[in-house]
Amino acid sequence: MELKRLDKSKTMNNIILYHQNVQSLNNKTDELSVILHTNYIGPHFVCFSEHHLKETELSKISFDGYTLASGYCRENSLGGGVCIFKKKNLAYQIIDLSKYYCEKVLEMCCQVSIKILKINHPLRI
């Protein structure tokens, strides 16, 4: 897949989200790390669906510069699962949606609420 280089000057005020249906995250972490750390993407949030991991396995997955914000893993069957990684420097709050989970029907990990402050003028002290 060919990726277009992003013009960083045009993305300064935008949030970049990357989503990939990975069909098993375990064997793709090296390739995904390269994609995430090129000048092409640099997303604030990275979402993976169909990671196929159990909670203990998901907690061991890491990408340099990112933290696992939330994840959902199937308990009673194979496959499925979703997770969100966020850049380490972003503050966030997890909204608990676990009461809505239904394995193989509705699999979601969270909704991430973030605050974005925009300052249109320089601060003077």
Secondary structure per residue as TSV (DSSP state, phi and psi in degrees):
chain	resnum	aa	ss	phi	psi
A	1	M	-	360.0	132.0
A	2	E	-	-94.6	129.2
A	3	L	-	-106.6	139.2
A	4	K	-	-84.8	141.4
A	5	R	-	-72.5	131.6
A	6	L	-	-81.5	140.5
A	7	D	-	-82.8	102.9
A	8	K	G	-60.2	-28.3
A	9	S	G	-67.2	-23.9
A	10	K	G	-91.3	-7.4
A	11	T	S	-111.4	7.8
A	12	M	T	-60.6	-33.8
A	13	N	T	-103.4	13.6
A	14	N	S	-115.1	153.7
A	15	I	-	-98.0	130.4
A	16	I	-	-105.2	124.1
A	17	L	E	-117.3	132.2
A	18	Y	E	-115.5	128.7
A	19	H	E	-123.8	140.2
A	20	Q	E	-144.4	129.7
A	21	N	E	-84.6	100.7
A	22	V	-	-87.8	-15.8
A	23	Q	S	48.7	51.4
A	24	S	-	104.2	108.2
A	25	L	S	-80.4	-29.8
A	26	N	T	-51.2	-43.3
A	27	N	T	-95.7	12.4
A	28	K	T	-125.9	7.0
A	29	T	H	-64.0	-38.5
A	30	D	H	-64.0	-46.8
A	31	E	H	-63.4	-42.5
A	32	L	H	-67.3	-35.8
A	33	S	H	-59.5	-42.5
A	34	V	H	-63.1	-44.5
A	35	I	H	-62.2	-43.3
A	36	L	H	-68.9	-26.8
A	37	H	T	-106.7	14.7
A	38	T	S	-87.5	169.5
A	39	N	T	-73.9	-1.5
A	40	Y	T	-76.8	-36.1
A	41	I	-	-120.4	-76.1
A	42	G	-	59.6	48.9
A	43	P	-	-70.3	156.0
A	44	H	S	-79.0	-37.7
A	45	F	E	-127.5	141.9
A	46	V	E	-125.7	121.6
A	47	C	E	-114.7	132.6
A	48	F	E	-122.1	133.0
A	49	S	E	-112.5	157.3
A	50	E	-	57.5	46.7
A	51	H	-	-75.1	-19.5
A	52	H	-	62.9	27.6
A	53	L	-	-112.2	156.1
A	54	K	-	-89.3	165.8
A	55	E	H	-55.8	-43.1
A	56	T	H	-64.1	-35.2
A	57	E	H	-73.0	-42.8
A	58	L	H	-62.3	-38.9
A	59	S	T	-64.7	-18.6
A	60	K	T	-91.2	-9.3
A	61	I	-	-77.7	134.1
A	62	S	-	-144.5	151.1
A	63	F	-	-129.6	131.2
A	64	D	T	-56.0	126.7
A	65	G	T	89.3	-1.8
A	66	Y	E	-126.1	153.4
A	67	T	E	-124.2	142.3
A	68	L	E	-69.6	114.7
A	69	A	E	-84.6	-40.4
A	70	S	E	-167.8	157.9
A	71	G	E	-158.0	155.2
A	72	Y	E	-126.4	131.6
A	73	C	-	-127.4	139.7
A	74	R	-	-66.7	142.0
A	75	E	S	-100.3	-31.6
A	76	N	S	-112.7	-1.8
A	77	S	S	-149.8	168.1
A	78	L	S	-83.2	160.3
A	79	G	S	80.9	-164.4
A	80	G	-	66.0	-163.0
A	81	G	-	96.0	144.4
A	82	V	E	-138.4	153.5
A	83	C	E	-154.1	157.7
A	84	I	E	-129.3	126.3
A	85	F	E	-106.1	145.8
A	86	K	E	-128.9	154.4
A	87	K	E	-60.3	140.7
A	88	K	T	-59.2	-29.7
A	89	N	T	-84.5	1.2
A	90	L	-	-93.3	131.2
A	91	A	-	-84.7	144.7
A	92	Y	-	-155.2	168.7
A	93	Q	E	-136.0	132.0
A	94	I	E	-86.6	132.9
A	95	I	E	-101.6	118.0
A	96	D	-	-72.5	114.7
A	97	L	-	-114.5	15.8
A	98	S	G	-61.0	-26.0
A	99	K	G	-68.5	-12.6
A	100	Y	G	-97.8	-7.5
A	101	Y	-	-61.9	141.5
A	102	C	B	-149.3	105.4
A	103	E	T	-51.8	131.7
A	104	K	T	71.2	-1.6
A	105	V	T	-117.0	-57.2
A	106	L	B	-135.3	102.1
A	107	E	-	-114.1	113.1
A	108	M	-	-142.7	155.9
A	109	C	-	-105.9	-39.3
A	110	C	-	-178.0	170.3
A	111	Q	E	-115.7	129.4
A	112	V	E	-100.0	124.8
A	113	S	E	-102.8	124.6
A	114	I	-	-128.0	153.6
A	115	K	-	-107.8	131.9
A	116	I	-	-116.8	123.9
A	117	L	-	-105.8	132.3
A	118	K	-	-120.0	122.7
A	119	I	-	-109.5	119.9
A	120	N	S	-91.3	-3.6
A	121	H	S	-141.6	155.3
A	122	P	-	-71.1	144.6
A	123	L	-	-79.0	138.1
A	124	R	-	-116.0	130.2
A	125	I	-	-113.8	360.0
